[in-house]
Amino acid sequence: MEDIYVIACTALVLNLPLIAAWILDRWLGDPPYIPHVVVGFGRMILFLEHKLNRGKARFLKGGIMCAGLVLGVYFFSFWGLRWIAGWSSGLLLVLQILLIFQCLAGTTLVREVCLVFQAVDFSLESGRKQVARIVGRDTSELSAQEVRTAALETLAENLSDGVIAPLFWYALLGVPGMLAYKMVNTLDSMIGYRNDRFRQIGCFAARLDDVANYIPARLTALLMIVVSRHLSLLTFVGRYGSQHASPNSGYPEAALAGILNCRFGGPHKYFGEEVWKPYIGNNNRLLGMNDMKKAIRINQCSETLMIILVILVTSTVSMLL
């Protein structure tokens, strides 16, 4: 009994920054009054893109830019945190909590999805404007069903990109790995498009994001299925997950479509160009508030399960070492 108590206390102390950051995210989301590290990443990317996205060798310049930013973030945070650890353990703890907190993006999108469903019930135009805050596609011609579908697709994808993937890289490489992943994800969201402007300079960023999310996307789908207690959906996810245009996004989207017994996908407009995404599922039923509430419950339960898994993994590795 005493050994179990010691192990539990060790796990709690070791994972205190993660637990505190997760509680902060559940409580605050992304408060606008705190400077955000990802905003800083975005400004660096925008500055370099304007400087490098011209002339010849844009693919090469894009690759060098991405590699430099990702490796720079990792090594700068690695040595920076080590230096702070030797100076003040209290400051190290606060900084770790803040950085992990800013790398988790679960609560804010959950709130945004709730607002989308409330807005579209008020008026279609309100719903279109609200969903435009969280999706990259053109929302001006979406129907009410398409607005709701877009919000739920984004919720599933963000569970992978905004929660499970950062936690996966935290378990693997600590806070520096988590920050490096956020740089990869920010690069993809800003320049990883197949249009005339970004096709060459953003190609490396898009491929790097695919690699970084390969395991987390599939892990996200598995967690969603486990918390839904419908293991038979593994076949559904295996069938539809690989049909998505993205090598990763289809898996969490397929998991949620299977859990809700609905259909995702279809034609979307990005920067004035129509992009056809294969359908995930075949039940094109109307979505409503109950579907949103169920999706959010699955989202939050999956996040909680991942936190528990990360704590178990990091604690076990620490004790073995």
C-alpha positions in Angstrom: 0.0 0.0 0.0 2.9 2.3 0.9 4.5 1.6 -2.5 1.4 2.5 -4.4 1.2 5.8 -2.4 4.8 6.6 -3.3 4.3 5.8 -7.0 1.1 8.0 -7.1 2.9 10.9 -5.4 5.8 10.6 -7.8 3.5 10.6 -10.8 1.7 13.6 -9.5 4.9 15.6 -8.9 6.4 14.6 -12.3 3.2 15.5 -14.2 2.3 18.6 -12.2 2.9 21.0 -15.1 0.8 18.9 -17.4 -2.1 18.5 -15.0 -2.1 22.2 -14.0 -1.9 23.3 -17.7 -4.8 20.9 -18.6 -7.0 22.3 -15.8 -6.2 25.9 -16.9 -7.2 25.0 -20.5 -10.5 23.5 -19.3 -11.1 26.6 -17.2 -9.9 29.5 -19.4 -9.5 28.3 -23.0 -7.3 30.8 -24.8 -7.8 34.1 -23.0 -7.0 37.1 -25.3 -5.2 39.0 -22.6 -2.3 36.5 -22.4 0.3 36.8 -25.2 0.2 33.5 -27.1 3.3 31.6 -28.3 1.5 30.4 -31.4 0.8 34.0 -32.4 4.5 34.6 -32.2 5.1 31.5 -34.4 2.6 32.9 -36.9 4.4 36.2 -37.1 7.8 34.6 -37.7 6.3 32.4 -40.5 4.5 35.4 -42.1 7.7 37.5 -42.1 9.8 34.7 -43.6 7.2 33.8 -46.2 7.1 37.4 -47.5 10.9 37.4 -47.7 11.4 34.0 -49.3 8.2 33.4 -51.4 9.6 35.0 -54.5 12.0 34.2 -57.3 13.4 30.8 -57.9 14.0 27.7 -55.7 10.9 28.3 -53.6 10.5 24.6 -52.7 14.1 24.6 -51.4 13.6 27.8 -49.5 10.4 26.6 -48.0 12.1 23.4 -46.8 15.0 25.3 -45.3 12.5 27.7 -43.6 10.4 24.9 -42.1 13.4 22.9 -40.9 15.0 26.0 -39.4 11.9 27.1 -37.6 11.0 23.7 -36.2 14.6 22.8 -35.1 15.1 26.3 -33.8 12.0 26.2 -31.6 13.0 22.7 -30.3 16.6 23.5 -29.4 15.9 27.0 -28.1 13.2 25.8 -25.8 15.3 22.7 -24.7 18.3 24.7 -23.7 16.3 27.6 -22.4 14.3 25.4 -20.0 17.5 23.7 -18.9 19.1 27.0 -18.1 16.0 28.2 -16.2 16.0 24.9 -14.3 19.5 25.6 -13.0 18.5 29.1 -12.0 14.9 28.7 -10.5 12.8 25.6 -10.2 9.8 27.7 -9.3 10.1 29.8 -12.5 10.7 26.6 -14.5 7.4 25.1 -13.2 5.4 28.3 -14.0 6.9 28.5 -17.5 6.3 24.8 -18.2 2.6 25.2 -17.2 2.2 28.3 -19.3 3.8 26.7 -22.4 1.8 23.4 -22.1 -1.4 25.4 -21.5 -0.8 27.4 -24.7 -0.1 24.2 -26.7 -3.5 22.7 -25.8 -6.4 24.0 -27.8 -9.3 21.9 -26.7 -11.6 24.1 -24.7 -11.7 27.2 -27.1 -12.9 25.2 -30.1 -15.5 23.4 -28.0 -16.9 26.8 -27.0 -16.7 27.9 -30.7 -18.6 24.9 -31.9 -21.3 25.5 -29.3 -21.6 29.1 -30.5 -21.9 27.9 -34.1 -24.9 25.7 -33.3 -26.5 28.4 -31.3 -25.9 31.0 -34.1 -27.3 28.8 -36.9 -30.4 28.1 -34.9 -30.9 31.9 -34.6 -30.3 32.6 -38.3 -28.4 31.0 -41.2 -26.3 34.1 -41.8 -25.2 34.2 -38.1 -24.2 30.6 -38.4 -22.2 31.2 -41.5 -20.3 34.1 -39.8 -19.7 32.1 -36.7 -18.4 29.0 -38.4 -16.1 31.1 -40.5 -14.1 31.8 -37.3 -13.0 28.1 -37.1 -12.8 26.8 -40.7 -10.7 27.8 -43.7 -13.4 27.2 -46.3 -15.7 29.7 -47.9 -18.8 29.8 -45.7 -20.9 32.4 -47.6 -23.1 29.8 -49.4 -23.3 27.0 -46.8 -26.7 25.6 -45.9 -27.6 25.2 -42.2 -26.8 21.5 -42.4 -23.4 22.3 -44.0 -22.6 24.9 -41.3 -23.3 22.3 -38.6 -21.3 19.6 -40.5 -18.3 22.0 -40.9 -18.3 22.7 -37.2 -18.3 19.0 -36.2 -15.7 18.1 -38.8 -13.4 20.8 -37.4 -14.1 19.6 -33.8 -12.9 16.1 -34.7 -9.9 17.3 -36.6 -8.9 19.8 -33.9 -9.1 17.0 -31.3 -6.2 15.4 -33.1 -4.3 18.6 -34.1 -5.0 20.7 -31.1 -5.0 18.2 -28.2 -3.9 14.6 -28.9 -1.0 15.4 -31.2 0.6 18.0 -28.8 0.2 15.5 -25.9 1.7 12.7 -28.0 4.8 14.8 -28.7 4.9 15.9 -25.1 5.1 12.3 -24.0 7.8 11.6 -26.5 10.0 14.8 -26.3 8.7 16.9 -23.4 7.7 20.5 -23.6 10.3 21.3 -26.4 8.7 18.5 -28.6 5.3 19.9 -27.9 6.4 23.4 -29.0 8.1 22.0 -32.1 4.9 20.2 -33.1 2.9 23.5 -32.7 5.4 25.1 -35.1 4.9 22.3 -37.6 1.1 22.6 -37.3 1.2 26.4 -37.5 3.4 26.2 -40.6 0.9 23.9 -42.3 -2.1 26.0 -41.3 -0.5 29.2 -42.8 1.4 28.0 -45.9 0.5 24.3 -46.5 -2.0 25.0 -49.3 -2.0 23.8 -52.9 -2.8 27.1 -54.5 -0.6 29.3 -56.7 0.8 31.3 -53.8 1.8 28.5 -51.4 2.1 25.4 -53.6 6.0 25.5 -53.8 7.0 27.2 -50.6 4.4 25.3 -48.4 4.9 21.8 -49.9 7.5 20.8 -47.3 5.4 22.2 -44.4 2.3 20.2 -45.5 4.3 16.9 -45.8 6.0 17.5 -42.4 2.6 18.1 -40.8 1.4 14.8 -42.4 4.3 12.9 -40.8 3.9 14.6 -37.4 0.2 13.8 -37.3 0.3 10.3 -38.7 0.2 8.4 -35.4 -1.8 11.0 -33.4 -4.6 11.1 -35.9 -5.1 7.3 -35.7 -4.7 7.4 -32.0 -7.4 10.1 -31.8 -9.8 7.9 -33.7 -9.0 4.9 -31.4 -9.6 7.0 -28.3 -12.9 8.3 -29.6 -14.1 4.8 -30.3 -13.0 3.5 -26.9 -14.8 6.3 -25.0 -17.9 5.8 -27.2 -17.8 2.0 -26.3 -18.5 1.0 -29.9 -15.5 -1.0 -30.8 -17.3 -2.2 -33.9 -16.6 1.3 -35.4 -13.0 0.3 -36.0 -14.2 -1.3 -39.3 -16.0 1.9 -40.2 -13.0 4.1 -39.5 -10.7 1.7 -41.4 -13.1 1.9 -44.4 -13.6 5.7 -44.5 -10.5 7.2 -42.8 -8.2 6.5 -45.7 -10.5 8.0 -48.3 -10.1 11.5 -47.1 -8.0 13.9 -49.2 -5.7 14.3 -46.1 -3.8 11.2 -45.0 -4.7 12.0 -41.4 -7.8 14.1 -41.0 -10.1 11.4 -42.2 -9.5 9.2 -39.2 -10.9 11.4 -36.4 -13.6 12.6 -38.7 -14.6 9.0 -39.6 -14.7 8.1 -35.9 -17.0 11.0 -35.1 -19.2 10.3 -38.2 -19.5 6.7 -37.1 -20.3 7.6 -33.5 -23.0 10.1 -34.6 -24.2 7.9 -37.5 -24.0 10.9 -39.9 -22.2 11.9 -43.1 -19.2 14.2 -43.5 -17.4 15.4 -46.6 -18.5 16.7 -50.0 -17.7 19.8 -51.9 -16.0 22.8 -50.2 -14.6 26.1 -51.5 -11.1 27.3 -50.5 -9.9 30.6 -51.9 -12.5 30.6 -54.6 -11.7 27.0 -55.8 -14.0 24.1 -55.2 -12.4 21.1 -53.5 -14.2 17.8 -53.4 -13.8 15.7 -50.3 -15.0 12.1 -50.4 -18.0 11.4 -48.2 -17.4 9.8 -44.9 -20.5 7.7 -44.0 -23.7 7.5 -45.9 -26.5 8.7 -43.5 -27.1 12.2 -44.6 -29.5 13.0 -41.8 -30.0 16.4 -40.3 -27.7 17.3 -37.4 -28.9 19.1 -34.3 -28.0 20.3 -30.8 -28.0 16.7 -29.4 -25.4 15.7 -31.9 -23.2 18.7 -30.9 -23.5 17.8 -27.2 -22.6 14.2 -27.9 -19.6 15.2 -30.0 -18.3 17.5 -27.3 -18.7 14.7 -24.7 -16.8 12.3 -26.9 -14.2 15.0 -27.5 -13.7 15.8 -23.8 -13.7 12.2 -22.7 -11.0 11.3 -25.3 -8.9 14.2 -24.1 -9.2 13.0 -20.5 -8.2 9.5 -21.5 -5.2 10.8 -23.3 -4.1 12.8 -20.3 -4.3 9.7 -18.2 -2.3 7.7 -20.8 0.4 10.4 -20.9 0.7 10.4 -17.1 1.0 6.6 -17.0 3.6 6.6 -19.8 5.8 9.4 -18.5 5.6 8.0 -14.9 6.5 4.5 -16.0 9.5 5.7 -18.1 10.7 7.9 -15.2 10.6 5.0 -12.8 12.4 2.7 -15.2 15.1 5.2 -15.8 
